[in-house]
């Protein structure tokens, strides 16, 4: 049977830490808690489960803190957990079976990570595979009978274990400030961080959050070496900002900057929203229909689903109200518009984020 070190970084997690540790502590052979500056009872609760509690000065760098936690581990494998995660009874049994049977050549074990939609700030799905269990010391192996080489790719096992992510609140504001600090320090965001930032903004950001991020996305568009996908993400964010701030000329210039290749559900939704705000419902319907049924989302899957569908319902209801005022005796036309509204509303209500 393998041995496992649990490594966690925490700060002010008194509300959820005990729940997490109760669900997994007996599966672990050592528990390492790295505290980055708690002012509540977090360390007191951690002490109920382990004496390996370390203080680490917060540097706006999760990677550095996790590396420090990992450096304290001494078992065969390291399990990385956040305080707002829970392993239920059924998955606890799966985890124990995995521990008893895991082959030593497995270097990374992925587990299903399940986040309720209300707390989903970066993903377009409720369930995804994430690497959670890591072999502490990697063994390099020669492969191929001739022209032999070292196997560089890790051996990954996709388990059936499900980890429930049940946060007490969102951490978007904290994350946004870290993204900004990285940009200020390095002058840009990596493609990975850029994608995560724009997704988090579209899923949980406020108007003020978008405005504060405008310089980051404007810089991305100007950078000659930015990839097409990264520039498209930035254009979607800037278009949202221009629409919110009523900068119409800039809005359309940016929306069509990379046409036709860059057109996506997000841009169609923004253009549709512009025309709906202008009460040009017929034009808005064309763009919302493209968002819902013609284009793929590249940032926020809701913009090819529930959001344009809901907007289509509102457009048709507004057209029905207008028809009632202008031609009250056109009952068939009014009835048609209302039925269209109902059909889109029902489709919007049935829309769900994909499980994975």
Secondary structure, 3 states (H helix, E strand, C coil): CCCEEEEEEECCCCCCHHHHHHHHHHHCCEEEEEECCCCCCHHHHHCCCCCCEEECCCCCCHHHHHHHHHHCCCCCEEEECCCCEECCHHHHHHHHHHHHHCCCCCCEEEEEEEECHHHCCCCCECEEEEEEEEECCCCCCEECCCCCEECCCCCEEEEEEEEEECCCCCCHHHHHHHHHHHHHHHCCCCHHHHHHHHHHHHHHCCHHHHHHCHHHHHHHHHCCCCCHHHHHHHHHHHHHHHHHCCCHHHHHHHHCCCCCCCCCHHHHHHHHHHHHHCCCHHHHHHHHHHHHHCCCCCCCHHHHCHHHHHHHHHHHHHHHHHHHHHCCCCHHHHHHHHHHHHHHHHHHHHCCCECC
